[in-house]
């Protein structure tokens, strides 16, 4: 009788562990949504960094062109004065 009871308890315990380990469809969907949200957040972060770098490059190009225009304006002013 003890062996049967022990076997029954072992079976019940094993069933409990296995059923707790299996995720329901809702839990799996939740995990997939969380993973997708993380990936989207990383993609947005990467994109914002790229946009920031592009803005910096455009700002540097504008500064260079402004300096070039100022130099040309000084040259023209000197030519007009002479």
N, C-alpha and C positions, 0 to 999 in steps of 0.2 A: 504494500500500500504506500509506503514511504517513497519507493522508487517511482511509482506512478504519479504521486503528488509532486515530487521533484521534477520529473519529466514534464508535467503539466506547467509548473512554474517556469521552467526553462523555456518552454515553448511560448508561454505568454510574454515573458520578458523579451525574447527574440522578436516576436511579433510587434511588441510595443516599440522596440528600438528601430525596427525596419520601417514601421509606419510613421514614426516621428522623423525619420531621415528623409522620406519622400516629400518633395515639395508639391504643394497644390498648384493648379494652373494660375491662380491669383498671385501666389508668391513668385512663381517663375516670371509672370508678366511684370510684376513690380520690379524684380531684379533687372529685367531687360530694359524697362523704362529708366531706371536709375543709371544703368550703364550708358544708354543712349544720351541721357541728359549730361552725363559727365563728358562724353565724347563731343557733344555739341558745345559745351562750355569750353573745352580745350580748343576746338576749331575756331570759336569766336575770339578766344584769347590770341591765337596765332594770327588770325586775320587782323585783329586790332594792332598787333605788333607790326605787321607788314604795312598797314596803313600809316602808322606812326613813322616808320622808316621812310616811306615814300614822301610823306609830308616834310620830313627833315631834308630829304634830297631836293625837293622842289624849293624849299626855303633857301638852301645853299645856292642853288642855281639862280634864284632871284637876286640874292646878295651879290653874286659874281657879276650878273648882268648890270645891276645898279652901279657897281664899281666901274665896270667898263664904260657905261654911259657917262658917268661923272668924269672919267679920264678923257673921253672924247669931247665932252663939253668944255673941259679946261683947254684942250688942244685947240678947239675952234675959237674959244675966247682969246687965246694967245695969238692965233693967226689974225683975228679981226683987229686986235690991238696993234699988231705990227703992220 
